Every structure is written in C-alpha cells, then in structure tokens.
Amino acid sequence: MTDPAQIILFVVIGILAVVLLALGVQVFFILRELRQTVSKANKVLDNTGAITESVSRPLSSLSSLAMGIKAGSRIMNFFKREKKVRQDKESKNGEQ
C-alpha cells in the first residue's frame, strides 16, 4: 500500500490548498472593499472641488469689487488734490 509519509504529505497539501483558497477569498474581499473606499474618497474630493469653486467665485467677485472701490478712491483723491492745488494757485494769484 502507500507509505504513511505519503498520506501525511497529501493531507498537508490538502490543508494548505484549503488555507490558500480561504486567503485568496479574503484578499478578494479586501480589494473589493478598497475599491469602494477609493470610489467614496473620489466622490468626496469631487464634492470638495465643487464647494471650493462655489466659495471662490463670490470671493473673487468681492475682491474685484474691493479693487474697483480702491481705484475709485484713488481717482477721487487725485481730483481732490488737483482741486486743492488749483485753489491754492488762485488764492496766491488773488493776493498778489
């Protein structure tokens, strides 16, 4: 008949095959869960991009408005200085 060493070897090979099969199934489930996690993270990043964009648009408009007001105040200050210089010249000419 067969040698006891051969029987033990076949049993060990069978047990290893079952263990490797179970490990393969577990790895499959882990990889599937990892794929779902990456998909969810991608959705979160997409939503974050949309939120950032929706926040940045009004801020950009507000910044443009502030720059416009600043430029307008500079122009007004320039005209005020020019008016004051003219008035000073006129008052000096009137005194002479």
Helices and strands as residue ranges (DSSP letters): H 4-95
